[in-house]
């Protein structure tokens, strides 16, 4: 099969790394890719949001399967574009329609959906500039902490948890009036705070059937001890020790199955990933958010634990034959530690030369924000630079390997969290 993967991050490198191992994979292209994907596939310098050019490339290269990594092309309707073009309809597709991707593209839509189908989630109300005074009054009588969420896509930075009423009022103004997150914050969801421990569960569905992939826990805050600003993710662990069979059975019966039934009831034909951002509240799973694609850096620990052929899994999904697929999962633990640029998630410098790759042992380096300079040297090109994934027989063993790798890779102003997974070892 000729395969095109859209995206440029660590998630895409992990997917490309696994797909390249498949005997079914003839040619693999990544659009636009990074320095890591260039090691296992051919990078293509086309913007994934330019659907016309993506389609032209697919025809020129005889693409059989298109896998969409990031959320933006999905929310903007790339699947709908392919399905309405007679010359592109035959291409197998991993990723939902724009309507399906609204589960991620609109927090308000997702909350309404969960409420309608009895899926456990925090109490909430949604406001916009027309109801700003009402929103301010709602905050004033709300219990603390209080959660503010930009309705639309905000690159993982549109959620703020606040312990101060004045600060909450100020952030609300920044979102709705000053448009801190642009159109994404034109509507704001104000939500009750749920106290518990978070994890992510991933499902791949062909529209009728689904397979549950390994669960993971990621670490969003920049600082150790879960302090400081939110990031796109500083590390991840899979499996999650507290997510035992009893808990995961509750996830399936109370969340996954009602979600699948809800999509059918809404007439949404959904083929692709559903990411369930969950919180364990006293042994009960609640949904914090949906995403319409795999998480990052969770993909970097989920994919290495899948022993089955990933291309065969995607082909079964595209052909709506997922019920016949036998998914094999490794019992090993996977951990990843993300090296980031100094200053991230705020202003940071790029084009820092990277070294130390030859010193890596028993670790898979998944490039996130890297590129090749004119001397063909790997340099930093993003805030999150590289995810260092290791497999071990237990959490301690895997973490030790990831930490050694984090020490080995060098670049100016490198930063990483040294406490990834520590909370799960207690």
ZIRA-V324998 format. One record per residue. N is the residue number from 1. RES is the residue in one letter. PHI is phi as a letter, one per 20 degrees, with the letter a starting at -180 (* if undefined). Layout:
BEGIN
[[N;RES;PHI] [N;RES;PHI]]
END
This chain:
BEGIN
[[1;X;*] [2;X;e] [3;X;c] [4;X;d] [5;X;d] [6;X;e] [7;X;p] [8;X;b] [9;X;d] [10;X;f] [11;X;g] [12;X;f] [13;X;f] [14;X;f] [15;X;f] [16;X;f] [17;X;g] [18;X;f] [19;X;f] [20;X;f] [21;X;f] [22;X;f] [23;X;f] [24;X;f] [25;X;e] [26;X;e] [27;X;c] [28;X;c] [29;X;d] [30;X;c] [31;X;c] [32;X;e] [33;X;m] [34;X;b] [35;X;f] [36;X;f] [37;X;f] [38;X;f] [39;X;f] [40;X;c] [41;X;b] [42;X;d] [43;X;f] [44;X;c] [45;X;e] [46;X;c] [47;X;f] [48;X;f] [49;X;e] [50;X;e] [51;X;f] [52;X;f] [53;X;f] [54;X;f] [55;X;f] [56;X;f] [57;X;f] [58;X;g] [59;X;f] [60;X;f] [61;X;d] [62;X;m] [63;X;f] [64;X;e] [65;X;b] [66;X;d] [67;X;d] [68;X;e] [69;X;e] [70;X;e] [71;X;e] [72;X;g] [73;X;f] [74;X;f] [75;X;f] [76;X;e] [77;X;n] [78;X;f] [79;X;f] [80;X;f] [81;X;f] [82;X;f] [83;X;f] [84;X;d] [85;X;d] [86;X;g] [87;X;f] [88;X;d] [89;X;f] [90;X;f] [91;X;f] [92;X;f] [93;X;c] [94;X;d] [95;X;q] [96;X;f] [97;X;f] [98;X;g] [99;X;f] [100;X;f] [101;X;f] [102;X;f] [103;X;g] [104;X;e] [105;X;f] [106;X;c] [107;X;f] [108;X;f] [109;X;g] [110;X;f] [111;X;f] [112;X;f] [113;X;f] [114;X;f] [115;X;f] [116;X;f] [117;X;d] [118;X;m] [119;X;e] [120;X;f] [121;X;b] [122;X;f] [123;X;f] [124;X;b] [125;X;b] [126;X;d] [127;X;c] [128;X;c] [129;X;f] [130;X;f] [131;X;c] [132;X;f] [133;X;f] [134;X;f] [135;X;f] [136;X;f] [137;X;f] [138;X;f] [139;X;f] [140;X;g] [141;X;d] [142;X;e] [143;X;f] [144;X;d] [145;X;f] [146;X;c] [147;X;d] [148;X;d] [149;X;c] [150;X;f] [151;X;f] [152;X;e] [153;X;f] [154;X;c] [155;X;l] [156;X;m] [157;X;d] [158;X;e] [159;X;d] [160;X;c] [161;X;d] [162;X;c] [163;X;d] [164;X;b] [165;X;f] [166;X;f] [167;X;f] [168;X;f] [169;X;f] [170;X;f] [171;X;f] [172;X;g] [173;X;f] [174;X;g] [175;X;f] [176;X;e] [177;X;e] [178;X;e] [179;X;l] [180;X;g] [181;X;d] [182;X;m] [183;X;f] [184;X;g] [185;X;d] [186;X;f] [187;X;d] [188;X;c] [189;X;e] [190;X;d] [191;X;c] [192;X;f] [193;X;e] [194;X;d] [195;X;e] [196;X;r] [197;X;d] [198;X;e] [199;X;b] [200;X;c] [201;X;d] [202;X;c] [203;X;c] [204;X;d] [205;X;c] [206;X;e] [207;X;o] [208;X;c] [209;X;d] [210;X;b] [211;X;c] [212;X;e] [213;X;e] [214;X;g] [215;X;e] [216;X;b] [217;X;c] [218;X;d] [219;X;c] [220;X;e] [221;X;f] [222;X;f] [223;X;e] [224;X;f] [225;X;m] [226;X;l] [227;X;c] [228;X;n] [229;X;f] [230;X;f] [231;X;c] [232;X;f] [233;X;p] [234;X;d] [235;X;r] [236;X;b] [237;X;c] [238;X;b] [239;X;f] [240;X;d] [241;X;g] [242;X;e] [243;X;e] [244;X;e] [245;X;f] [246;X;f] [247;X;f] [248;X;f] [249;X;f] [250;X;f] [251;X;g] [252;X;f] [253;X;f] [254;X;e] [255;X;c] [256;X;f] [257;X;f] [258;X;f] [259;X;f] [260;X;f] [261;X;f] [262;X;f] [263;X;f] [264;X;f] [265;X;f] [266;X;e] [267;X;m] [268;X;e] [269;X;e] [270;X;d] [271;X;c] [272;X;q] [273;X;e] [274;X;c] [275;X;d] [276;X;d] [277;X;e] [278;X;d] [279;X;c] [280;X;e] [281;X;d] [282;X;l] [283;X;n] [284;X;d] [285;X;e] [286;X;c] [287;X;e] [288;X;e] [289;X;a] [290;X;d] [291;X;c] [292;X;e] [293;X;b] [294;X;f] [295;X;e] [296;X;c] [297;X;e] [298;X;f] [299;X;g] [300;X;f] [301;X;d] [302;X;f] [303;X;f] [304;X;f] [305;X;e] [306;X;e] [307;X;e] [308;X;f] [309;X;f] [310;X;f] [311;X;f] [312;X;f] [313;X;f] [314;X;f] [315;X;f] [316;X;f] [317;X;f] [318;X;f] [319;X;e] [320;X;l] [321;X;c] [322;X;f] [323;X;f] [324;X;e] [325;X;e] [326;X;e] [327;X;e] [328;X;d] [329;X;d] [330;X;f] [331;X;f] [332;X;f] [333;X;e] [334;X;d] [335;X;c] [336;X;c] [337;X;d] [338;X;e] [339;X;e] [340;X;c] [341;X;f] [342;X;g] [343;X;n] [344;X;f] [345;X;e] [346;X;e] [347;X;f] [348;X;b] [349;X;e] [350;X;d] [351;X;m] [352;X;e] [353;X;f] [354;X;d] [355;X;b] [356;X;n] [357;X;f] [358;X;f] [359;X;e] [360;X;f] [361;X;c] [362;X;l] [363;X;b] [364;X;d] [365;X;e] [366;X;e] [367;X;f] [368;X;d] [369;X;d] [370;X;c] [371;X;b] [372;X;d] [373;X;e] [374;X;f] [375;X;e] [376;X;m] [377;X;e] [378;X;f] [379;X;c] [380;X;f] [381;X;b] [382;X;b] [383;X;f] [384;X;e] [385;X;e] [386;X;b] [387;X;d] [388;X;d] [389;X;d] [390;X;c] [391;X;d] [392;X;b] [393;X;f] [394;X;b] [395;X;f] [396;X;f] [397;X;f] [398;X;f] [399;X;f] [400;X;g] [401;X;f] [402;X;f] [403;X;f] [404;X;f] [405;X;f] [406;X;f] [407;X;f] [408;X;f] [409;X;f] [410;X;c] [411;X;a] [412;X;f] [413;X;m] [414;X;g] [415;X;b] [416;X;b] [417;X;e] [418;X;e] [419;X;d] [420;X;g] [421;X;n] [422;X;f] [423;X;f] [424;X;e] [425;X;e] [426;X;f]]
END
